[in-house]
Each structure stands twice: as C-alpha cells, then as structure tokens.
Amino acid sequence: MKEKQPSDSVSKIKMEQAIKKFIVTRETTVENLVKIIENISNVVKIDATGNIFFINETLPRKKKIVGILLARYLAYEINKITGEEKIKNIGKNTSLNVIYEMLHIEGEQNKKSVRAMLTQLIKEGVVARIGKGEYTIANLEKAKRYLLNEVKK
C-alpha cells in the first residue's frame, strides 16, 4: 500500500482552496449583491412597484440608464433570493420603452440618443442586449463602477 506523501496533502489543500474561489455558493452571491446594493443605494433607489429614483437628478443620462438597468436587475435578484415578490412586476431584463418612461424621454431624436448610449454601453461591456428592445446588465461589478465613477468625482 502506497503511503501518502506530504505533497499529496498540500496538493489537496491547494485544490480545495481553488475550488472555494471558483465555485460560487448562494452565500457568496448574496454577499456580493449586498455589497453592490449598499454601494449604489446612495445614488439610485427602487420602490415596491419598480419605479426608479435618483438621489442626484443631475446625473448624466448615460449613468441613469445604467442605474435603471442595475436597480431593476438587483430587484429581480432580490425577489429570486428571498422567494418573495418584494418589487412587483420586475424581470431580469428591461425593455427600451421602460427606459424611455423612467427617463421621461419623448421625441424621436431623444430616443435615438438613448439607443446610441445603450450601444456604447454594450461595447463597453456594461450592458447586454437580450433581444429586440430588451436590455440587462452584462457585468454587475462593471455596472456598479460605471454608475459610481461620476458620483465620486
């Protein structure tokens, strides 16, 4: 019978550490969401019906787009994690019409500007286009940093 070598146990410990870093648990996901929510709650808020409110109304439109998508994405995750519908009628994706409505956008020129900003945000890896007129957050950390960047200046 082969005797265990010290290097075998060291390798096993290293593997277990790597697995802990790699495999996401529910607790890790919740901890990350809590951190993001705490970070952005001084910038954007959402009510129980899914309406978005910005603490600083002078925030640039592009940042507000990220704020809307991020707040709605997080609200969806909160509902999923808690198993309760804390925020009504919320989905992981947000339609272009909801974005227009929350930004109070009227007129084709203003709508075109919002679509151009969404295209830029997609290229930057912050937003993902899910389907025709449907958007979501592509990367939570990147979206958080993007939203908070200007606020911290």
C-alpha positions as CSV (number, residue, x, y, z in Angstrom):
1,M,0.0,0.0,0.0
2,K,1.3,3.4,-1.0
3,E,1.9,5.8,1.8
4,K,0.6,9.4,1.5
5,Q,3.3,11.8,0.7
6,P,3.3,15.3,2.2
7,S,3.0,16.8,-1.2
8,D,-0.3,14.9,-1.8
9,S,-2.0,16.6,1.2
10,V,-0.6,20.0,0.1
11,S,-2.0,19.5,-3.4
12,K,-5.3,18.5,-1.9
13,I,-5.4,21.7,0.2
14,K,-4.5,23.8,-2.7
15,M,-7.2,22.2,-4.8
16,E,-9.8,22.8,-2.1
17,Q,-8.8,26.4,-1.8
18,A,-9.0,26.8,-5.6
19,I,-12.5,25.2,-5.6
20,K,-13.7,27.6,-2.9
21,K,-12.6,30.5,-5.1
22,F,-14.1,29.1,-8.2
23,I,-17.4,27.6,-7.2
24,V,-19.9,30.3,-6.2
25,T,-22.2,29.5,-3.4
26,R,-25.5,31.1,-2.6
27,E,-23.9,32.9,0.3
28,T,-21.2,34.3,-1.9
29,T,-23.8,35.5,-4.4
30,V,-25.9,37.2,-1.6
31,E,-22.8,38.8,-0.1
32,N,-21.8,40.3,-3.5
33,L,-25.3,41.6,-4.1
34,V,-25.5,43.1,-0.6
35,K,-22.2,44.9,-1.2
36,I,-23.4,46.3,-4.6
37,I,-26.8,47.3,-3.2
38,E,-25.1,49.1,-0.3
39,N,-22.7,50.9,-2.7
40,I,-25.3,52.1,-5.1
41,S,-28.1,53.0,-2.7
42,N,-26.8,56.5,-2.2
43,V,-27.2,57.0,-6.0
44,V,-30.3,55.1,-7.0
45,K,-33.4,53.6,-5.3
46,I,-36.3,51.5,-6.4
47,D,-39.8,51.3,-4.9
48,A,-42.1,48.3,-4.5
49,T,-43.7,48.9,-7.9
50,G,-40.3,49.0,-9.8
51,N,-40.1,52.8,-10.2
52,I,-36.5,54.1,-10.1
53,F,-35.4,57.3,-8.2
54,F,-32.1,59.0,-8.5
55,I,-30.7,60.8,-5.4
56,N,-28.9,63.2,-7.8
57,E,-31.3,64.2,-10.6
58,T,-28.4,65.9,-12.4
59,L,-26.7,62.6,-13.0
60,P,-25.9,62.3,-16.8
61,R,-28.4,60.4,-18.8
62,K,-26.0,57.6,-19.7
63,K,-25.4,57.0,-15.9
64,K,-29.1,57.0,-15.3
65,I,-29.5,54.3,-18.0
66,V,-27.0,52.1,-16.1
67,G,-28.8,53.0,-12.8
68,I,-32.1,51.9,-14.2
69,L,-30.8,48.6,-15.5
70,L,-28.8,47.9,-12.4
71,A,-31.5,48.7,-10.0
72,R,-34.1,46.5,-11.9
73,Y,-31.6,43.7,-12.2
74,L,-30.8,43.8,-8.5
75,A,-34.5,43.9,-7.7
76,Y,-35.1,40.8,-9.8
77,E,-32.2,39.0,-7.9
78,I,-33.7,40.1,-4.5
79,N,-37.1,38.6,-5.5
80,K,-35.4,35.4,-6.6
81,I,-33.2,35.1,-3.5
82,T,-35.9,35.9,-1.0
83,G,-38.6,33.9,-2.8
84,E,-40.9,36.9,-2.3
85,E,-42.1,39.5,-4.8
86,K,-40.7,42.5,-2.8
87,I,-40.6,44.5,-6.0
88,K,-43.7,43.9,-8.2
89,N,-43.6,43.2,-11.9
90,I,-39.9,43.1,-12.3
91,G,-37.8,41.0,-14.6
92,K,-34.1,40.5,-15.2
93,N,-34.4,42.3,-18.5
94,T,-35.7,45.9,-19.1
95,S,-37.4,47.0,-22.2
96,L,-36.4,50.1,-24.1
97,N,-39.9,51.5,-23.5
98,V,-39.4,51.2,-19.7
99,I,-36.1,53.0,-20.0
100,Y,-37.8,55.8,-22.1
101,E,-40.6,56.0,-19.5
102,M,-38.2,56.2,-16.5
103,L,-36.1,58.8,-18.1
104,H,-39.2,60.8,-19.3
105,I,-37.9,60.6,-22.9
106,E,-40.1,61.9,-25.7
107,G,-39.4,62.6,-29.3
108,E,-37.5,60.5,-31.8
109,Q,-34.2,62.5,-31.5
110,N,-34.1,61.9,-27.7
111,K,-35.0,58.2,-28.2
112,K,-32.2,57.9,-30.8
113,S,-29.8,59.4,-28.3
114,V,-30.7,56.8,-25.7
115,R,-30.3,53.9,-28.2
116,A,-26.9,55.3,-29.1
117,M,-25.9,55.4,-25.4
118,L,-27.1,51.8,-25.0
119,T,-24.9,50.8,-28.0
120,Q,-21.9,52.4,-26.3
121,L,-22.6,50.7,-23.0
122,I,-22.9,47.4,-24.8
123,K,-19.5,48.0,-26.5
124,E,-18.0,48.9,-23.0
125,G,-19.3,45.6,-21.6
126,V,-21.6,47.2,-19.1
127,V,-24.9,46.3,-20.7
128,A,-26.1,43.4,-22.8
129,R,-28.8,43.4,-25.4
130,I,-31.0,40.3,-24.8
131,G,-33.4,40.7,-27.7
132,K,-35.1,43.4,-29.8
133,G,-35.5,46.3,-27.4
134,E,-34.6,44.2,-24.3
135,Y,-31.5,45.0,-22.2
136,T,-29.9,43.8,-19.0
137,I,-26.6,44.3,-17.0
138,A,-23.7,42.4,-18.6
139,N,-21.4,42.7,-15.7
140,L,-22.5,43.7,-12.2
141,E,-19.2,44.9,-10.9
142,K,-18.5,46.9,-14.1
143,A,-22.0,48.4,-14.0
144,K,-21.5,49.4,-10.3
145,R,-18.2,51.0,-11.1
146,Y,-19.6,52.8,-14.1
147,L,-22.5,54.2,-12.1
148,L,-20.4,55.3,-9.1
149,N,-17.5,56.7,-11.0
150,E,-19.0,60.1,-11.7
151,V,-20.7,60.3,-8.4
152,K,-17.3,60.1,-6.6
153,K,-15.8,62.9,-8.6
